[in-house]
Amino acid sequence: MNKRPLLKLKIVSKPAAEAAAAAKPRPTYHPDVKPVLQPGFQPDLRPDSLAFCLLGAANAVAQVRSGAALPQALAKVFAQNNALPQARGAIQDISYRTMRQLGRSEALIGLMTSKAPEPPMLAGLLACALSLMAGEPGEHPYEEFTVVDQAVTVATSHPDLAHAKGMVNAVLRRFLRERKELLASALQQPVAQWNYPQWWIDAARGAYPRDWQAILTAGNAAPPLTLRVNQRKTSVPAFLALLAEAGIAATPVGSFAVRLAQPIAVGLIPGFELGHASVQDAGAQLAAPLLDLRDGMRVLDACAAPGGKTCHILETAAVDLLAIDSDARRLPRIAENLERLGLAATLQAQDAQSAAWWDGRPFDRILADVPCTASGIVRRHPDIRWLRRKGDALQLATLSAKILDNLWRMLAPDGKLLFVTCSLWPQESEAQAAAFAVRNNATRLAAPGQLLPTGTEEQDHDGLFYALFQKNAA
């Protein structure tokens, strides 16, 4: 058998997970989905083998197809199998790779099988194996026959999959023999060509008839590791010099952002633990400057977790900041970021739809980063495309409208409210902003509007939307 050591796998580093978490898709999808692995089941697989990692990734993928968000699914897998840190990185890498190629993999499985593979983890195993084999030349982290061998080993070791070990072997070997013909046939299907559900493809085409292909392509790329430099402790030129001294290649992006040429663990970034920088997408770093902050202002950051924009506000000006989030479990993450950066804010678990918690004192500035489909950050969360449904945008837009109207009454005369969403769908972004301005007689100020995730290397950012409003004085 041709086995290669786990070290050859491309490992997803901690900053990639940090950046993904910082993008904060809401709401949480299906937190109560049960693990696919049998409780207490421990596979008879070497913990440093590709088979071990394939099994973990197949479990996670099966959970996503049952409705769980990928980070939650991975957390369950890691809790069950006591994987070593490097194996966890490999499982995560395979899982994210599979999510980005799931349309193509499922089309290939459909061409090579007469019925849907059961149980779901069998389909997940085949999808994971194909994601390691069907990419462009040079993208394969393992030799193809090693993947086949290790996938069959997974099936053999698992009591729910043992009946299908012959099928796994036959399907994957057939793909190797007929790769060109099978791919040509599969890619006739738009879902396989673009790796998105058909409704998502149609929505992108309808909203952006000139850019939809570039948008979908960008969403299939792995995101960069972008840092926000803490201007209270250093500057972009000084931080770039510090990185250069450590042999870390990086380039400036905008006023505060620095993008690393290659993602690395945050523990290896000089000055990170001292609060000199934080992980944050370049597009998300536009929020604090748009608020036009001044020392002494009273500021509300609604829907604040995990706190990237919260911290940037405090790095920009010495303000009295209240940060709220409806999920109390997310507040410790904000507190950790504040402590590392040497900043302070009042944190409360409160619902932005309600005013029961408000003390009646108006805010000078309000940041409303409202719940949305997170369609603009799909490159960081590739599972979102498979979890969302066509009607979710309307449902979330209705919720967000209630939040915006509620927050507006808390804004002082002449105060400013910044509406932010990480969605690409106009009903959650531009249409929402236009309707809000009419309902509240709000003055709309200059702001970027819709940022598409199709920029040049110098403008690399997620797909966010910004609208800035000012309340007319009485």
N, C-alpha and C positions, 0 to 999 in steps of 0.2 A: 504494500500500500504506500502511496506517495503522500505522506503527511508532512506538513510544514509547521513550524512552531508558531504559537499564537502571536509572538512578537512581530510577525510579518503582516498581521492585520493592521489596517488603518484604524487607529484608535480615536474615538471622539474624546476630546480633552474636556476638562472641567469648564473652561471658559465658554465652550460651545453650549454646554448646558446652562451656564449662567446667562449667556446672551439670550437663549431661548426663553428662560424664565422671565428675563427682564421685559420681554415683549408682551407678556401677560394677556393671553386670550381669555375672554370671559363669555358666557358663564362656564363653569366647570361642566363637563358633558354628562357622564354617567358614572358617578363615584362609587356606586354600589354593585358594579358588575363583578361577578365572582371570578376568582382565578381559574384558569383553564386546567392547570396541573392539578392532579389529585392531591388533597391535603396530605402532607407527610411523605409524598413520593420523592425519592432521591434517585435520579438516574445513575446507572452504573457507567458513567462516562468520566474520563479524565478531566479535571477542572481546567486544564490548560489546553484542551483540544478544541478544534473547530466544531466538532459534533456537540460539545457542551454548549457552545455559544449559539449554534444553530437552533438547538432545542429551546434555549431561553428566548431567542428572537422570535421563533415560531409561536411560542406561547404569547408573547406581547402582541404580535400581529393578529393572532386569533382574537385576543381581547378587544383590540381596536375594531375589528370587523363585527364584534358583538356590541359595540357602543362605548367602549372605554377610551379616554384620552391616553395617548401614548405614554406620557410621563407617569401617569398613574399605573398603567399596565406594567411598565418597566419596574416601578417601585415594588409591585407585588412579586414580580419575577425575582428581583434581587433579594427580597425578604424570604422567599421560599428556598432558594438554592445556595445561599451563603457563598456566592461567587467572589473570587478574588477581585481586587480593583481592576486589574488589567482585563480580566474576562468580562467584567461589567462594561468596560469601555467598548469591547468588541461586540457584545450583545447590543449595546446601544447603537453602535455604528451600523450593524446589519439591519436593525429595526428601522432606523431612519432611512437608510438606503432603500429598504423594501417599500416603505411608504411613498417614497418619491417615484418608484417604478411600478406601483401596484397595478395600475391599469394595464400596462403591457404584460406583466407577469400573469394576471388573471386571464387575459385574452389568450396567452400561450397555453395555460392550463386547460382552458376551454377547448382549444384546438386538439389537444393531445389526450383528452379524457372524454368518456361518453356521458358522464354525469359529474356533478359537483363532488369533490373529494370530501369525505366525512371520516372523522369528526373535523370541526373547524381547524384544529391545530395541524391536521394533515395538509389542508390547503395552505396554512401559514408556512409550514415547512417547505412546501414546493415553491411558494412565492419567494421565500428567503433565499433558497438555493438558486433560483433563476435570477434573482437580483444580483447575485455574485457572479453569474455566468453570462448574462445577456447584455452587459454594458458595452461601451465602445472599447476597442483594443487599447490596452494600457490601463484600463479602469479595474481590472480584475485583481482583487487582493490575494486570491488563491488560484492555483492551477485548477482547471475545470474538473479534471478527473478526481482531484482531491475533494472538491465540493460534492461530487456524486458519491464518492466513497463515504464521506462523513455524514451526508444526509441519510444514506441507507443505514449507517450505524445508529443514527438517531431513531429511525423507525424500528430497528431491531431492539433497541433498549427500552422502548416505551410500550407498556402493555396496551395502550389504546391505539397504537400505530403499527404494532408488529404485523398485523394482518395485511398491511399495505406496503411492506418493505419491497416486495417484488414490483409493485406499481411505481414506487418512488424511483427505483433503479431504472425501470423501463422508460418512464417519462423523461427523466433527466438525460439518459443516454440517447433517446430519440432526438431530444433537442440538440445535442452535440452533433448528431449525424445530419439533421435536417435544418440546422440553424437558419440558413439563408432563406429557405422557402417558408419556414414557420414565421420568422420575423416579418417577411414581406406580407404574408397573409394577415398576421395580427395587426400590423400597422395600418391596414386599411380601415380599421376601426378608430374613430377619433379618440375614444377613451384610452385606447392603447397608445396612440400616437402622442397624445399630450399628457397622459397620466392624471387626468381629472375626470370627475363625473360629467356626463353629458350636459346636465343643467348648468354646471359651472362654466363649461366651455361656451355654451350659448349665452350665458349672462355676460361673460367677458367680451365676447364678440359684439353683443348688443350695446354694451356701455362704452366700449372703446374700439370702434370698427377699424381704426388705423393701428392701434397698439396692442390688440388682444394677443397676438402671437408672441410678441416680445414679453408681455406680462406673464403669460403662462410659462414661457421658457425660463424667465427669471425665477419664478416660483419653484422650479425644479432644481435650482442650483443651491449648493450648500452656502450658508451665509458667512460673511467675514466676521472676524473678531474686531469690533470697534470699541474704543475706550473713550470716555469723557474725562478730560483733564480737569482736575479740581483747581480752579483759578485762585482759591484762597490759600493754596499751599505751593503752587508752582505755575508754570506757564507751558504752552504747547512747545515752543522752541527748547526750553530747558528739559522738558520731559522727553522729547525726541532725542536730545543729546544723551540723557540717561539711558534710554533704550539702546542707542548706538554703542555706548560703552559696554553694555551687556551683550552685544552682538545680536540684537533683535532688530530686524528690519521693519520699518514702519513709515507711514506717510501721513501728513496732516489732511484732514477732511473737514472743511468748514472752520468755524471759529474756535471750537472746543474739542473736536473729535480727532482721534488718531487711530488709524486702521493698521493692524499688524499684518505683515505679509503672510504669515502663517500662524494659525491659532496655537496657543500654548496654554498650559495650566496657569491660572492667575497667580498661584504661588511663586511662579518663576518670573513674574513681571516686577521689575524693581520699583519700589515705592508703593506697590499696591496695598499691602497691609498697613502702610502708614497713611493711607487715604489720599494718595496723590492722583489716583485715577479710579474710575468705575466702568464696568461693562455697560454700554448703552448704544443702541443703534444711532447712526448719525441723524436720521430723520427725527427721532424722538428728542434729540438735543435742541430742537428748534423751539420747544414749548416755553422754557423759562425766559429766553430773550423776548419772545412775543408778548409776554405778560407786562413788559415795561415796568419792572419792579423798582421800588425805591425803599431805602431803609425805613423801618418803622411801620410799614404797611401791615394791615391785617389781611391775611391770605388764607383761602381755603383750597386744599387739594382734595377733591372728591374722587372716590374710586381710586385710591392712591397706591395700593399694593402693586408691585413689590417695592416701590419707593424710588425708582430711578429719577423721575421728574421731581418728586418731593425733595430729594437731595440737591438736585440741580438748582431748584428755586433758592435754597438756603446758601448754596455756593455763590449765587448771583447777588443776593442782597440780604441784609440783616432784618428779616421780617418776622412778624408774629404769625407762625404757621400752624394751622390745624389741619391734620391729614386724617381723613376718614376712609374706612372701607367696610363693606357690609359683612365681610368674612373675618371674624376675629382671629382665625388661624393664620391669616396672612400678615397680621400686624408685627409679629416678631421679626419677620424678614426686613420690614422697614426699620425697626429699631436697630437691628444688626448693622444695616448700611449706615444709619446715622452715627452710631457709635464709632465705626471704623473711620468715618470721615471727620469726626469731631464736631458734629452738628447736633442741634436740638430742635424738636418740634413736639406739639401735643398730638398724641395718637389716640383715636377713638374708633371702636367698632360701631358704626352707625350706617343706616340706610339712607342713601342720597335721595330716595324718593320721598322721605319723610322730613318734616320740619320739627318733630317733637324734641329733638336733641338741640336745636338751635336756641341760643340765649337771646336772640333778638338784636344783637349788635351786628350791623352790616359789615360785609367784607369789602375791602378795596379791590381785591383781585380774586377771581375764582377760576381754578383749572378744573374743567369737566372732561375727564378722559373716560367717556361713557362705554358701557357694555356694547359689544358688536360681534359680528361673525368672525372677526379676526382674519378676514380674507386677504388683507394686505401683508400679513406676516407669515404666509404659508410656507415660505422657504425655511423659516425657523421651526414651524410646526406643521410638517407635511401631512400629519394625520387629520388636520382640520378639514381638508377637502373631502375626506371619506366619512367624516362625522356629521358635517353640516347637511341640512336639507334645504330645498328651494325656498320654503316658506320662512326660514329662520330670520332672514334679513328684515322682513316686515314685522315680525314679532319683536325683534330686538330694537328696531327703530321706534316702535310704539313705547317700549319701556324707556328708551333713551330720551324721547320727547318729554315724558313725565318728569324725568330727572332734571332735564334742562330747565323746564318751566318752574320746578320747585326751587332750584338753585338761584334762578334769576331774581326772585323776590328777596333773596338774602344779600344781593349786591347793592352797594352804596350808590347813590346818584353820582354820575360821572365815572363810576367804577367800570372795570373791564372783565368780561368772562371769555375765556378761551375754550372753545369746543374742539375736542380732539377725538378722533376715532382711527382705529387701524383697519378700516374696511375699505374695499375698493368699490363697493356697490353704492350707486348714487342715492338710493333711498335711505341709506344710513349716513350719508355724508352731505353732498351738495343739496339734495332735496330737503334733507332734515334742516340744514342751516337756513335755507330760504324760508321754509315754513316757520321756523322759530322766530326769525326776524319779523315776519308779518304778525304773528300771534302776540308778540311782546313789544312791538314798536321799537325794536332795537336798532341802533345804528351799527352797521357793519363796517369794520375797519379793514385795512390792508392785511392780508395773511396769505400764506402760500396756496391755500385751497388743497386740491388733490395732488398728492405726490405719488407718482407711479414708480413701481420698483423696476424701472428700466433705464436708469441713468448710466452715465459713463462710470469708469472706475473711480474717478475723482468725486462722483456724486452718489456713490453706492449707498443706498438706504432702502428701508422697507416702504411699503405702500401705506402712508398715513394721510389723514385729512385734517386741515386746520382752518377754523373760522373764528374770527375775533369780533366781539360785540362790545359796544359801550352803552351804558344806560343813560338816557337823557336826564339832565337835572330837572327837578320838579319846578 
